[in-house]
Amino acid sequence: MKTKEKKYETYSAELKQRAIEMRLQGMTKAAVAKELGIKDIGRLKVWMRKYKQQGEFGLVDTRGRRKQYVDQERYIKRLELENAVLKKWLAITKGEVYQTSIGSLMDSGKVSASQLSVKK
């Protein structure tokens, strides 16, 4: 007995983006599907949900080995956040080291408070 093979239609990220824009402008799913030649109207609902959750990256087909698709904006934002955290940590650490070294110098009697001057 022969089974019926299903053929899945694939759509480009550009077409998906265009469909999302049309839906956001108020067009019905049926009108968008007819104009863009989308066979399954339910796909539009899935694309809208992914777009709302993940932004434009949600519209990119991630099946198989498609490592060239990287959400660069999110990656850059994460790196910028990491840099900001590291800069704050470095500033805090420098301040603690500075305070510790001044405290130990004053406790040992090698330096008096009048001899210390902070230069900024």
N, C-alpha and C positions, 0 to 999 in steps of 0.2 A: 504494500500500500504506500503510495507516494504522498508525502506531506507537502503542504503548500508552503513555499518559502515566502517570508515576509521581506519586503524591500522597504527599508527605512529611508526617508528623504532627509537629506542634510541641508542645512541652511547656513549661510555665511553670517559672521558676527555683524557685518554691515547691514544685511537685510533684517536681522533681528533688531538692531538698533533703530532702523527706520520704522519697523513695525511698532516698537515701543513708543517712539515719538508720535506716530499717528494715533495710537491709543491714548496717549497723554493729552493730545489735542482734542479728544472727545469722539473720535470715530469708533464705530462699533467693531467688535471682533470680526463679524461676518464681512463688513465692508473692507477692513484691512486685509483679511485673508483673500478676498476676491481680487483686490487691487494688486497684491504682491504675489499671488499665485501660491498661497500656502494651503496645502490640502487638509491639514488637521487643525481645526480652529482651536482645539484644546491646547495646542502648542503655545498659542499666544498667552494663555493664562499662566502656563509654566514659566514662560520667558518674563512676564511681568513680575511674578513672585521672585524669581532669581534676581531680576534687576533691582527690585526693592531691597532685597537682602544683601546683595553683594556688589551692586553697582554694575558698571559696564563689564567688569571681569566675569560676572555671572553669565553673560551672554556668550562667552567664548567656550567652544567645545573642548572639554578637558578629557575626553575619552582617549584611550591609547597612550602612545608616547609623544606627547606634545609639550615637551619641556621648554620650547622656545616661547610659549605663552607664559609670561610672568607678569604679575600685577606690579609693575615698577613703581607706581605712585605709592602703594601701600608699603612696599619694601623701603623706599626712600624715607617715608614718614617714620617707619620703625627705626631706621638707622639714625635719623635726626633726633628722635626721642631718646635713643640710647646715648647719643653724644651729649645731649643736654643733661641727662642723669649723671653721666660720668664727669662732666664739668662741675656740676654741683657737688658731687662726692669729692672731687679733687679739692675744691675750694674749702669744704668742711674739713677735710683731712689736713690741709695746709694750716688752717686756723688752729686746729687742735695741736698740731706739732709745734706751731709757733707759741701757743699759750703754754704748752708743757715745757718747752725749752726756756722760756722767760721765767717761768715759775721755778725751775730747777736752778737757774743762774742766781735768782734773787734769794732762794733758800740757802744756797752755798755761800752767799755773801760776796761773791765775785763782782756783782754789778748791783748798783743801787737804782731805785726807781727814777731818780733824777737823771741818771746817765742814759736811760732808755728813751729814745725818741722814735716815734713811728713816722716813717716817710711814706707818703702816698703819691 
